[in-house]
Amino acid sequence: MTETEQSITIVKNGPYIVRGSVPLSVQSIGVNDEGEAVKWVESRQYPLQGVYSLCRCGRSKKHPFCDGSHAQSGFDGTETAERQPIVELSKTYDGPDIYMTDAKCFCALARFCDPHGGVWNQVKMSDDPEIREVFLQEVWDCPAGRLVAWDKQTGRPIEPHFKPSIVLIEDPKMKCSGPIWVRGGIPVIGADGFVYEIRNRVTLCRCGASSNKPFCDAKHLTIRFKAT
Ligand code: FES
């Protein structure tokens, strides 16, 4: 792997090494008057760096970057996530010409799927153009890629276009910091060299508490993680 190829490599009990000049920014989960998650709000763009290491243990004093705290704290970063393709871990929800797959184990609790009756109901009525538009946007806003919409005719996923990029999620309503949102199909390579399924949307744990490492399983909400 050269330094110009984009990739994220996991260091055993250590950080994520990001290679290939991947843009890095911070985005917050924006809510409406009812407190529902409805939009992504960009708050910061970091200067572009060729290679950088992102904290995975949650203890760095130089967030989002690694400062070596994992070594002092004895961080156990063992990768525990299942390694089969996401569709094999998903339940299917049927609709007229679209169906949706849902892999709960990847949920980062960003909550974009809940407004307007929820995507599980919307998919059943997705032949209505207005409902279809809302449904697809809510599925696409799922940072973890837990939810994927599929075109029944082509058998292909209906995905938003993302340039390869990394977003650090903040969740002001829940008063905590969220995971690392990896977008645009950047390969994630385990500490043992295993290449995880390449997906358009993935969330990686940066609080250190996930039971589904390297992926986020929403424990950052339980521990009220703050990347400060
Ligand atoms: S960042 Fe979500 S579980 Fe760690």
Residues whose N, C-alpha, C, O or C-beta is under 5 A from the ligand:
A	BS01	FES	G178 P179 L204 C205 R206 C207 G208 A209 S210 C216 D217 A218 K219 H220
